Amino acid sequence: MKENKGITLVALVVTIIILLILSGISIMVLTQTGIFEKTKEAKEKSQNAQLEENQTLDNYVSQIDDFNTVASNRESFATHKDLLWSGKYNTLVNTMDKQSSGGCKLNNNYNIEDYEFVLIITAINLPGSTIPEYHSTLFPIDLIKENYGYPAIEMSAIANSSYSSRMNVGFINKNTFYIAYENLYGWPGHYISHIYGIK
């Protein structure tokens, strides 16, 4: 008797049919369970998460840069400033017209034209309060020089919902400043406390 080797045609056909059935089942499982869609969604979520992470990192970098800039400015201010005047000045003129006399002179013959900016600090004494609130405005010297005599610097302060104040400050010349109001009345307790020159 001869030993039968190999596969018969029937066995081959049966194997192919089984493989086709398994392939059909696999395709049906993949399509009906939404694996392709879930894969696509997962990819989109991953990309969105990456974009959000990049945006967050950019924000952190921006915040760090801002912090460094503020720190640098503070250090520069601390080492390149002079106290030109301090006290409690609240004498005012009730006009916004140009002034050529009066006002208050800076200490020690300081000259604002020796600086790039002037920092004016005002204070408000609220009724019933013993500690004033301070507000500041930084103004370029070039604009002050162009407007000598005119109250070009606006100092606004809002202490709370029921108390606010505004004064306009001008320099008559390089070492004399004054306060002007548009109105015929002022706000009590608002005054200039410090003036710094910043190089």
Z-matrix of the N, CA and C atoms (Angstrom, degrees):
N
C 1 1.463
C 2 1.535 1 110.27
N 3 1.330 2 112.86 1 140.93
C 4 1.467 3 117.57 2 179.07
C 5 1.540 4 109.71 3 -89.93
N 6 1.362 5 113.84 4 141.38
C 7 1.489 6 118.26 5 176.22
C 8 1.507 7 108.69 6 -80.51
N 9 1.341 8 117.19 7 131.92
C 10 1.466 9 122.91 8 -176.13
C 11 1.533 10 108.56 9 -86.18
N 12 1.343 11 117.61 10 114.72
C 13 1.465 12 122.30 11 -179.15
C 14 1.516 13 109.50 12 -110.78
N 15 1.390 14 116.06 13 158.27
C 16 1.460 15 120.89 14 178.28
C 17 1.514 16 111.40 15 84.78
N 18 1.355 17 115.27 16 -171.49
C 19 1.449 18 120.83 17 -179.53
C 20 1.520 19 108.84 18 -116.36
N 21 1.307 20 112.67 19 154.08
C 22 1.459 21 117.82 20 179.39
C 23 1.507 22 109.82 21 -88.67
N 24 1.290 23 118.39 22 165.62
C 25 1.459 24 123.96 23 178.21
C 26 1.515 25 111.05 24 -61.05
N 27 1.332 26 116.47 25 -37.25
C 28 1.474 27 120.78 26 179.82
C 29 1.525 28 110.33 27 -64.76
N 30 1.326 29 116.07 28 -42.66
C 31 1.458 30 119.80 29 -179.93
C 32 1.525 31 110.49 30 -64.03
N 33 1.326 32 116.36 31 -39.17
C 34 1.462 33 120.45 32 179.41
C 35 1.522 34 111.03 33 -64.67
N 36 1.332 35 116.19 34 -43.50
C 37 1.462 36 119.64 35 179.51
C 38 1.517 37 110.62 36 -64.03
N 39 1.316 38 116.70 37 -43.27
C 40 1.475 39 120.66 38 178.87
C 41 1.526 40 110.44 39 -60.68
N 42 1.327 41 117.58 40 -42.30
C 43 1.470 42 121.41 41 179.38
C 44 1.519 43 111.41 42 -62.16
N 45 1.341 44 116.30 43 -43.64
C 46 1.466 45 120.63 44 179.53
C 47 1.522 46 110.75 45 -62.99
N 48 1.357 47 115.85 46 -42.25
C 49 1.467 48 119.44 47 179.66
C 50 1.522 49 110.39 48 -62.49
N 51 1.328 50 116.33 49 -43.06
C 52 1.482 51 119.99 50 179.44
C 53 1.525 52 110.26 51 -62.00
N 54 1.337 53 115.68 52 -42.00
C 55 1.465 54 119.39 53 -179.89
C 56 1.524 55 110.78 54 -64.41
N 57 1.348 56 116.51 55 -39.96
C 58 1.460 57 120.03 56 178.09
C 59 1.522 58 111.28 57 -63.89
N 60 1.321 59 116.04 58 -41.75
C 61 1.470 60 120.13 59 178.71
C 62 1.527 61 110.55 60 -62.36
N 63 1.330 62 116.51 61 -44.50
C 64 1.469 63 120.19 62 179.59
C 65 1.529 64 111.34 63 -64.22
N 66 1.347 65 116.00 64 -39.58
C 67 1.463 66 120.09 65 178.12
C 68 1.523 67 110.59 66 -63.22
N 69 1.340 68 115.97 67 -43.31
C 70 1.459 69 119.81 68 178.72
C 71 1.516 70 111.72 69 -61.66
N 72 1.308 71 115.32 70 -43.14
C 73 1.467 72 119.23 71 179.09
C 74 1.524 73 110.62 72 -62.93
N 75 1.336 74 116.36 73 -42.01
C 76 1.463 75 120.40 74 -179.22
C 77 1.526 76 110.68 75 -63.60
N 78 1.330 77 116.92 76 -44.57
C 79 1.471 78 120.18 77 179.56
C 80 1.526 79 110.64 78 -63.06
N 81 1.344 80 115.98 79 -41.33
C 82 1.458 81 120.43 80 179.69
C 83 1.532 82 110.76 81 -63.16
N 84 1.321 83 115.95 82 -41.90
C 85 1.468 84 119.95 83 179.60
C 86 1.524 85 110.50 84 -63.68
N 87 1.333 86 116.77 85 -43.29
C 88 1.456 87 120.98 86 -178.58
C 89 1.526 88 111.76 87 -64.99
N 90 1.321 89 116.43 88 -41.13
C 91 1.466 90 119.71 89 -176.70
C 92 1.526 91 111.81 90 -77.86
N 93 1.308 92 118.15 91 -41.57
C 94 1.464 93 120.71 92 -175.81
C 95 1.524 94 112.75 93 -74.99
N 96 1.292 95 118.11 94 -30.08
C 97 1.478 96 120.29 95 179.65
C 98 1.529 97 111.68 96 -85.55
N 99 1.308 98 118.80 97 -4.92
C 100 1.469 99 122.21 98 176.13
C 101 1.510 100 114.00 99 69.77
N 102 1.303 101 116.97 100 32.02
C 103 1.460 102 119.84 101 -179.08
C 104 1.527 103 110.94 102 -63.37
N 105 1.328 104 116.92 103 -40.22
C 106 1.456 105 120.31 104 -179.98
C 107 1.537 106 110.60 105 -63.12
N 108 1.371 107 114.78 106 -44.70
C 109 1.459 108 118.73 107 179.29
C 110 1.523 109 111.66 108 -64.61
N 111 1.331 110 115.14 109 -40.72
C 112 1.461 111 118.63 110 179.47
C 113 1.525 112 111.30 111 -65.37
N 114 1.320 113 115.17 112 -36.57
C 115 1.459 114 119.05 113 177.08
C 116 1.520 115 110.65 114 -64.61
N 117 1.323 116 115.93 115 -41.89
C 118 1.464 117 120.88 116 178.19
C 119 1.516 118 110.91 117 -64.14
N 120 1.350 119 117.24 118 -43.61
C 121 1.458 120 121.10 119 178.25
C 122 1.528 121 111.02 120 -62.19
N 123 1.337 122 115.26 121 -41.83
C 124 1.467 123 119.27 122 179.85
C 125 1.524 124 110.56 123 -62.65
N 126 1.316 125 116.54 124 -38.93
C 127 1.465 126 120.50 125 178.65
C 128 1.527 127 110.63 126 -64.96
N 129 1.354 128 116.48 127 -43.52
C 130 1.458 129 120.27 128 179.48
C 131 1.529 130 111.29 129 -64.28
N 132 1.333 131 116.07 130 -41.75
C 133 1.469 132 119.72 131 178.77
C 134 1.523 133 110.54 132 -63.25
N 135 1.318 134 116.32 133 -39.57
C 136 1.458 135 120.16 134 179.07
C 137 1.524 136 111.10 135 -64.05
N 138 1.341 137 115.76 136 -42.13
C 139 1.461 138 119.53 137 178.42
C 140 1.525 139 111.35 138 -65.43
N 141 1.359 140 116.99 139 -42.02
C 142 1.461 141 120.67 140 178.40
C 143 1.531 142 111.56 141 -63.32
N 144 1.329 143 114.97 142 -40.95
C 145 1.460 144 119.23 143 178.80
C 146 1.526 145 110.77 144 -63.46
N 147 1.329 146 116.26 145 -38.49
C 148 1.457 147 120.22 146 178.20
C 149 1.526 148 111.06 147 -65.01
N 150 1.352 149 115.97 148 -41.47
C 151 1.463 150 119.99 149 178.04
C 152 1.529 151 111.15 150 -63.17
N 153 1.340 152 116.52 151 -43.63
C 154 1.462 153 120.60 152 178.62
C 155 1.529 154 111.21 153 -62.71
N 156 1.332 155 115.16 154 -40.51
C 157 1.465 156 119.15 155 179.07
C 158 1.527 157 110.62 156 -64.05
N 159 1.334 158 115.95 157 -42.69
C 160 1.465 159 119.48 158 178.53
C 161 1.526 160 110.89 159 -63.18
N 162 1.363 161 115.98 160 -40.86
C 163 1.464 162 119.82 161 179.02
C 164 1.521 163 111.15 162 -64.22
N 165 1.331 164 115.94 163 -41.53
C 166 1.460 165 120.35 164 178.33
C 167 1.522 166 111.23 165 -62.11
N 168 1.333 167 115.71 166 -43.59
C 169 1.466 168 119.61 167 178.65
C 170 1.526 169 111.10 168 -63.60
N 171 1.348 170 116.11 169 -40.41
C 172 1.469 171 119.71 170 177.29
C 173 1.520 172 110.83 171 -62.06
N 174 1.342 173 116.30 172 -40.34
C 175 1.460 174 120.02 173 178.26
C 176 1.523 175 111.24 174 -63.55
N 177 1.341 176 115.88 175 -42.20
C 178 1.464 177 119.70 176 178.02
C 179 1.525 178 111.08 177 -60.95
N 180 1.330 179 115.45 178 -44.21
C 181 1.468 180 119.73 179 179.43
C 182 1.523 181 110.31 180 -61.94
N 183 1.350 182 116.13 181 -42.60
C 184 1.457 183 120.16 182 179.34
C 185 1.525 184 111.04 183 -63.27
N 186 1.339 185 116.77 184 -42.56
C 187 1.464 186 120.20 185 179.42
C 188 1.524 187 111.32 186 -64.26
N 189 1.332 188 115.76 187 -39.43
C 190 1.464 189 119.55 188 178.61
C 191 1.529 190 109.93 189 -64.45
N 192 1.344 191 116.28 190 -42.66
C 193 1.462 192 120.08 191 178.21
C 194 1.523 193 110.85 192 -61.77
N 195 1.353 194 116.36 193 -43.22
C 196 1.465 195 120.18 194 179.05
C 197 1.527 196 110.88 195 -61.85
N 198 1.337 197 115.27 196 -42.84
C 199 1.462 198 119.84 197 179.92
C 200 1.524 199 110.67 198 -62.39
N 201 1.347 200 115.71 199 -44.20
C 202 1.458 201 119.50 200 179.44
C 203 1.525 202 111.28 201 -63.38
N 204 1.339 203 116.42 202 -38.14
C 205 1.466 204 120.23 203 178.75
C 206 1.525 205 110.84 204 -64.53
N 207 1.350 206 115.97 205 -45.75
C 208 1.464 207 120.04 206 178.78
C 209 1.521 208 110.47 207 -61.89
N 210 1.340 209 115.52 208 -44.05
C 211 1.463 210 119.57 209 179.54
C 212 1.525 211 111.04 210 -61.95
N 213 1.330 212 115.78 211 -41.34
C 214 1.461 213 120.26 212 178.81
C 215 1.521 214 111.16 213 -64.78
N 216 1.350 215 115.81 214 -42.58
C 217 1.463 216 119.62 215 178.52
C 218 1.521 217 111.74 216 -63.63
N 219 1.344 218 115.62 217 -39.79
C 220 1.461 219 119.09 218 178.84
C 221 1.524 220 110.25 219 -64.12
N 222 1.336 221 115.92 220 -42.60
C 223 1.460 222 119.22 221 179.63
C 224 1.522 223 110.37 222 -64.26
N 225 1.332 224 116.37 223 -41.68
C 226 1.457 225 120.69 224 178.87
C 227 1.526 226 110.35 225 -64.04
N 228 1.339 227 116.18 226 -43.46
C 229 1.465 228 120.15 227 178.97
C 230 1.521 229 110.94 228 -62.02
N 231 1.347 230 115.11 229 -39.92
C 232 1.457 231 119.51 230 -176.85
C 233 1.525 232 112.07 231 -67.30
N 234 1.322 233 117.98 232 -26.49
C 235 1.457 234 120.71 233 -174.84
C 236 1.523 235 113.54 234 -107.41
N 237 1.336 236 118.82 235 -8.88
C 238 1.461 237 121.16 236 -176.65
C 239 1.526 238 111.35 237 -129.35
N 240 1.319 239 116.96 238 42.84
C 241 1.455 240 120.52 239 179.79
C 242 1.525 241 109.31 240 -131.83
N 243 1.315 242 114.58 241 154.54
C 244 1.458 243 121.18 242 174.41
C 245 1.516 244 108.21 243 -132.57
N 246 1.319 245 115.42 244 140.32
C 247 1.462 246 120.58 245 175.76
C 248 1.525 247 107.38 246 -81.39
N 249 1.323 248 116.35 247 106.83
C 250 1.458 249 121.44 248 -176.34
C 251 1.517 250 112.75 249 -83.20
N 252 1.333 251 116.10 250 -29.68
C 253 1.464 252 119.81 251 -178.88
C 254 1.519 253 109.03 252 -161.58
N 255 1.330 254 116.58 253 146.05
C 256 1.465 255 121.74 254 172.42
C 257 1.517 256 108.45 255 -148.49
N 258 1.297 257 115.17 256 149.90
C 259 1.453 258 120.25 257 -178.85
C 260 1.519 259 110.27 258 157.52
N 261 1.317 260 116.04 259 -144.84
C 262 1.465 261 121.74 260 178.12
C 263 1.522 262 107.35 261 -142.00
N 264 1.334 263 114.98 262 89.92
C 265 1.461 264 120.19 263 -175.98
C 266 1.523 265 109.63 264 -107.51
N 267 1.339 266 115.80 265 120.09
C 268 1.462 267 119.97 266 178.87
C 269 1.521 268 112.51 267 -137.99
N 270 1.331 269 116.97 268 14.97
C 271 1.463 270 120.55 269 175.77
C 272 1.523 271 108.87 270 -69.82
N 273 1.316 272 117.19 271 133.16
C 274 1.456 273 119.34 272 -174.15
C 275 1.510 274 111.63 273 -134.25
N 276 1.319 275 114.50 274 159.28
C 277 1.467 276 121.34 275 169.66
C 278 1.522 277 106.87 276 -111.02
N 279 1.305 278 117.25 277 139.87
C 280 1.462 279 120.77 278 -175.80
C 281 1.525 280 111.55 279 -90.54
N 282 1.311 281 114.89 280 53.54
C 283 1.456 282 119.01 281 -179.70
C 284 1.525 283 109.33 282 -156.61
N 285 1.314 284 114.65 283 155.32
C 286 1.459 285 120.23 284 174.21
C 287 1.525 286 110.36 285 -104.69
N 288 1.334 287 116.60 286 9.50
C 289 1.465 288 120.51 287 178.93
C 290 1.524 289 110.22 288 -71.92
N 291 1.314 290 115.09 289 165.64
C 292 1.461 291 120.90 290 179.45
C 293 1.526 292 110.69 291 -67.02
N 294 1.335 293 115.89 292 136.84
C 295 1.454 294 122.60 293 179.42
C 296 1.531 295 109.59 294 -110.10
N 297 1.314 296 115.71 295 141.31
C 298 1.464 297 119.79 296 179.70
C 299 1.527 298 112.67 297 -124.13
N 300 1.325 299 116.78 298 -3.07
C 301 1.467 300 119.95 299 179.99
C 302 1.522 301 109.15 300 -150.17
N 303 1.338 302 115.16 301 172.57
C 304 1.458 303 120.25 302 -178.88
C 305 1.523 304 111.05 303 82.65
N 306 1.317 305 114.68 304 -155.18
C 307 1.453 306 119.32 305 178.77
C 308 1.515 307 113.38 306 83.55
N 309 1.306 308 115.61 307 -167.12
C 310 1.460 309 122.88 308 -175.92
C 311 1.524 310 108.90 309 -128.68
N 312 1.322 311 117.10 310 131.93
C 313 1.458 312 121.16 311 -177.80
C 314 1.535 313 110.54 312 -85.97
N 315 1.317 314 115.72 313 147.06
C 316 1.454 315 121.39 314 175.32
C 317 1.517 316 110.41 315 -67.81
N 318 1.315 317 117.10 316 158.83
C 319 1.458 318 121.86 317 179.83
C 320 1.534 319 110.79 318 -72.54
N 321 1.310 320 115.80 319 151.06
C 322 1.471 321 123.11 320 170.05
C 323 1.528 322 113.32 321 54.07
N 324 1.317 323 116.53 322 31.97
C 325 1.470 324 121.09 323 178.61
C 326 1.528 325 113.00 324 56.18
N 327 1.321 326 116.79 325 32.86
C 328 1.457 327 119.60 326 175.79
C 329 1.522 328 110.15 327 -61.86
N 330 1.325 329 114.89 328 150.48
C 331 1.459 330 122.43 329 -177.69
C 332 1.521 331 108.29 330 -125.50
N 333 1.337 332 117.84 331 117.69
C 334 1.468 333 119.58 332 -176.72
C 335 1.528 334 111.87 333 -65.66
N 336 1.326 335 117.58 334 -20.07
C 337 1.460 336 119.92 335 -179.18
C 338 1.522 337 112.36 336 -72.97
N 339 1.322 338 117.18 337 -5.87
C 340 1.463 339 121.49 338 174.37
C 341 1.533 340 111.74 339 -84.33
N 342 1.330 341 116.93 340 -0.49
C 343 1.467 342 121.56 341 -174.82
C 344 1.527 343 110.28 342 -125.97
N 345 1.321 344 114.32 343 167.57
C 346 1.462 345 120.03 344 177.60
C 347 1.527 346 111.88 345 -93.46
N 348 1.341 347 115.65 346 -33.38
C 349 1.464 348 120.49 347 -178.57
C 350 1.523 349 109.18 348 -136.69
N 351 1.305 350 114.34 349 156.61
C 352 1.455 351 120.56 350 170.38
C 353 1.533 352 107.13 351 -120.36
N 354 1.321 353 115.29 352 132.79
C 355 1.464 354 121.66 353 177.88
C 356 1.520 355 107.78 354 -108.45
N 357 1.320 356 115.60 355 115.33
C 358 1.467 357 120.91 356 -179.16
C 359 1.522 358 108.95 357 -105.62
N 360 1.308 359 115.69 358 128.26
C 361 1.469 360 121.58 359 -179.88
C 362 1.523 361 108.50 360 -115.30
N 363 1.319 362 114.75 361 125.88
C 364 1.465 363 119.78 362 176.59
C 365 1.521 364 109.35 363 -113.13
N 366 1.310 365 115.09 364 160.69
C 367 1.460 366 121.38 365 -179.00
C 368 1.516 367 109.48 366 -130.79
N 369 1.324 368 115.12 367 150.27
C 370 1.465 369 121.42 368 177.17
C 371 1.522 370 108.09 369 -125.07
N 372 1.310 371 114.97 370 126.23
C 373 1.458 372 120.58 371 172.00
C 374 1.517 373 108.27 372 -97.75
N 375 1.313 374 117.07 373 105.95
C 376 1.451 375 120.69 374 179.25
C 377 1.527 376 110.35 375 -73.70
N 378 1.306 377 117.43 376 149.45
C 379 1.466 378 119.65 377 177.05
C 380 1.526 379 111.00 378 -56.58
N 381 1.323 380 116.06 379 127.80
C 382 1.455 381 121.23 380 178.60
C 383 1.510 382 114.47 381 83.63
N 384 1.347 383 118.29 382 -1.07
C 385 1.460 384 120.59 383 -179.25
C 386 1.525 385 110.04 384 -107.81
N 387 1.321 386 116.38 385 140.01
C 388 1.468 387 120.79 386 178.78
C 389 1.526 388 111.95 387 -97.94
N 390 1.345 389 117.62 388 -11.03
C 391 1.457 390 122.03 389 -179.32
C 392 1.527 391 109.10 390 -111.25
N 393 1.322 392 118.18 391 119.66
C 394 1.471 393 119.80 392 -178.41
C 395 1.531 394 111.89 393 -74.80
N 396 1.317 395 115.27 394 157.33
C 397 1.457 396 121.66 395 171.06
C 398 1.522 397 107.97 396 -100.04
N 399 1.344 398 115.48 397 137.92
C 400 1.457 399 120.36 398 -175.68
C 401 1.524 400 110.78 399 -108.59
N 402 1.345 401 114.85 400 144.01
C 403 1.462 402 122.38 401 176.71
C 404 1.523 403 108.02 402 -137.66
N 405 1.332 404 116.35 403 147.65
C 406 1.463 405 118.87 404 -174.50
C 407 1.527 406 111.09 405 -134.64
N 408 1.332 407 114.49 406 153.99
C 409 1.460 408 122.32 407 175.67
C 410 1.529 409 108.31 408 -139.06
N 411 1.327 410 115.44 409 130.68
C 412 1.459 411 121.99 410 177.53
C 413 1.528 412 108.24 411 -100.85
N 414 1.331 413 116.59 412 128.82
C 415 1.466 414 119.76 413 -173.43
C 416 1.529 415 109.66 414 -134.82
N 417 1.347 416 117.70 415 136.51
C 418 1.472 417 119.99 416 -179.38
C 419 1.522 418 112.16 417 -73.50
N 420 1.321 419 115.39 418 140.02
C 421 1.458 420 121.06 419 -177.57
C 422 1.531 421 111.25 420 -64.08
N 423 1.323 422 117.43 421 -35.98
C 424 1.472 423 119.98 422 -178.17
C 425 1.527 424 111.63 423 -57.17
N 426 1.338 425 116.41 424 -41.12
C 427 1.467 426 119.31 425 179.32
C 428 1.522 427 111.69 426 -69.31
N 429 1.331 428 115.62 427 -34.45
C 430 1.464 429 118.67 428 177.61
C 431 1.530 430 110.02 429 -65.26
N 432 1.333 431 116.58 430 -43.86
C 433 1.465 432 121.02 431 -179.45
C 434 1.535 433 111.14 432 -61.81
N 435 1.332 434 115.89 433 -37.36
C 436 1.463 435 119.71 434 178.93
C 437 1.522 436 112.21 435 -69.41
N 438 1.341 437 116.66 436 -18.91
C 439 1.469 438 120.76 437 -175.22
C 440 1.527 439 111.81 438 -124.52
N 441 1.338 440 117.15 439 32.55
C 442 1.464 441 119.30 440 175.93
C 443 1.530 442 109.96 441 -52.64
N 444 1.332 443 114.83 442 130.94
C 445 1.456 444 120.82 443 179.09
C 446 1.513 445 113.77 444 96.88
N 447 1.337 446 116.34 445 -22.01
C 448 1.468 447 119.86 446 -178.52
C 449 1.538 448 110.76 447 -103.72
N 450 1.330 449 117.18 448 142.74
C 451 1.472 450 120.93 449 179.25
C 452 1.529 451 111.15 450 -78.98
N 453 1.326 452 116.66 451 78.80
C 454 1.463 453 121.88 452 -172.33
C 455 1.528 454 113.44 453 -86.74
N 456 1.310 455 117.48 454 -11.71
C 457 1.468 456 120.96 455 -175.57
C 458 1.521 457 109.07 456 -102.15
N 459 1.316 458 116.31 457 118.50
C 460 1.464 459 120.07 458 179.49
C 461 1.516 460 110.02 459 -96.75
N 462 1.298 461 116.52 460 126.17
C 463 1.462 462 122.88 461 178.09
C 464 1.523 463 107.95 462 -112.31
N 465 1.320 464 116.06 463 103.65
C 466 1.461 465 120.69 464 179.00
C 467 1.524 466 109.33 465 -106.65
N 468 1.305 467 114.65 466 145.57
C 469 1.460 468 119.90 467 179.24
C 470 1.516 469 109.45 468 -146.69
N 471 1.315 470 115.65 469 132.62
C 472 1.464 471 121.20 470 175.50
C 473 1.521 472 107.25 471 -121.05
N 474 1.301 473 115.51 472 109.69
C 475 1.462 474 119.98 473 -177.15
C 476 1.516 475 111.35 474 -84.09
N 477 1.314 476 116.77 475 -39.66
C 478 1.465 477 120.56 476 176.49
C 479 1.525 478 107.36 477 -160.22
N 480 1.311 479 116.27 478 -173.30
C 481 1.466 480 120.15 479 -175.18
C 482 1.528 481 113.14 480 -66.74
N 483 1.316 482 117.63 481 -19.86
C 484 1.459 483 119.73 482 -176.24
C 485 1.528 484 113.23 483 -113.33
N 486 1.326 485 117.46 484 0.87
C 487 1.462 486 118.81 485 -177.55
C 488 1.530 487 109.31 486 -139.67
N 489 1.316 488 115.68 487 118.41
C 490 1.457 489 120.74 488 176.15
C 491 1.518 490 108.44 489 -140.39
N 492 1.316 491 115.29 490 163.37
C 493 1.447 492 119.08 491 -176.70
C 494 1.523 493 110.07 492 -150.95
N 495 1.326 494 115.63 493 153.61
C 496 1.450 495 121.09 494 174.68
C 497 1.504 496 109.76 495 -146.25
N 498 1.310 497 114.90 496 132.59
C 499 1.462 498 119.93 497 173.45
C 500 1.523 499 108.11 498 -132.95
N 501 1.306 500 115.88 499 151.24
C 502 1.453 501 121.58 500 175.78
C 503 1.530 502 108.27 501 -111.27
N 504 1.331 503 115.13 502 129.74
C 505 1.459 504 121.03 503 -176.94
C 506 1.524 505 108.87 504 -112.29
N 507 1.313 506 115.67 505 137.72
C 508 1.450 507 120.84 506 176.33
C 509 1.515 508 110.96 507 -134.48
N 510 1.326 509 116.00 508 159.54
C 511 1.462 510 121.59 509 173.53
C 512 1.522 511 108.23 510 -110.89
N 513 1.334 512 115.80 511 124.72
C 514 1.460 513 120.45 512 177.86
C 515 1.528 514 109.61 513 -71.92
N 516 1.327 515 115.24 514 -36.97
C 517 1.460 516 121.60 515 176.87
C 518 1.527 517 108.21 516 -153.51
N 519 1.304 518 117.41 517 -163.69
C 520 1.455 519 121.69 518 -172.61
C 521 1.525 520 114.39 519 -68.93
N 522 1.337 521 118.09 520 -13.03
C 523 1.464 522 118.65 521 -179.19
C 524 1.525 523 113.88 522 -139.81
N 525 1.333 524 118.11 523 20.45
C 526 1.467 525 121.11 524 -179.77
C 527 1.517 526 110.10 525 -135.91
N 528 1.329 527 116.37 526 126.87
C 529 1.460 528 121.29 527 -179.76
C 530 1.523 529 110.24 528 -120.96
N 531 1.321 530 115.93 529 165.44
C 532 1.460 531 120.51 530 179.70
C 533 1.531 532 109.01 531 -155.40
N 534 1.347 533 116.15 532 170.65
C 535 1.462 534 123.09 533 179.26
C 536 1.521 535 108.63 534 -118.51
N 537 1.313 536 116.26 535 135.86
C 538 1.467 537 121.03 536 177.20
C 539 1.520 538 109.48 537 -128.35
N 540 1.319 539 115.82 538 151.39
C 541 1.454 540 122.15 539 174.21
C 542 1.517 541 109.65 540 -125.71
N 543 1.314 542 115.99 541 145.52
C 544 1.457 543 119.84 542 174.26
C 545 1.523 544 110.57 543 -73.93
N 546 1.315 545 116.88 544 -25.85
C 547 1.455 546 121.49 545 -174.20
C 548 1.520 547 110.80 546 -97.12
N 549 1.299 548 115.53 547 170.71
C 550 1.460 549 120.69 548 175.32
C 551 1.522 550 111.56 549 -90.47
N 552 1.298 551 115.90 550 13.66
C 553 1.465 552 119.43 551 177.48
C 554 1.525 553 107.64 552 -143.09
N 555 1.282 554 114.74 553 157.87
C 556 1.457 555 120.24 554 179.22
C 557 1.509 556 111.41 555 -120.29
N 558 1.304 557 116.06 556 -178.71
C 559 1.453 558 121.76 557 176.92
C 560 1.527 559 107.92 558 -105.16
N 561 1.306 560 118.33 559 126.06
C 562 1.465 561 119.19 560 -176.75
C 563 1.529 562 111.45 561 -68.63
N 564 1.322 563 115.21 562 143.85
C 565 1.454 564 119.80 563 173.01
C 566 1.508 565 115.46 564 87.82
N 567 1.331 566 119.87 565 1.85
C 568 1.463 567 121.99 566 179.18
C 569 1.526 568 108.32 567 -101.79
N 570 1.337 569 117.79 568 125.07
C 571 1.454 570 120.37 569 -176.82
C 572 1.524 571 110.73 570 -150.17
N 573 1.327 572 115.56 571 162.38
C 574 1.469 573 121.50 572 173.63
C 575 1.518 574 108.13 573 -83.96
N 576 1.336 575 116.09 574 129.66
C 577 1.466 576 119.75 575 -178.61
C 578 1.524 577 113.14 576 -111.18
N 579 1.344 578 117.84 577 -33.57
C 580 1.458 579 120.86 578 -178.61
C 581 1.533 580 110.12 579 -146.67
N 582 1.316 581 114.91 580 146.87
C 583 1.461 582 121.38 581 170.91
C 584 1.520 583 107.83 582 -132.52
N 585 1.322 584 116.02 583 123.91
C 586 1.464 585 121.51 584 179.06
C 587 1.515 586 109.95 585 -112.68
N 588 1.315 587 116.19 586 145.55
C 589 1.448 588 121.87 587 169.52
C 590 1.516 589 108.82 588 -103.52
N 591 1.330 590 116.73 589 132.39
C 592 1.467 591 121.55 590 -176.74
C 593 1.522 592 109.37 591 -120.06
N 594 1.330 593 115.96 592 125.58
C 595 1.461 594 121.05 593 -179.67
C 596 1.526 595 110.90 594 -88.57
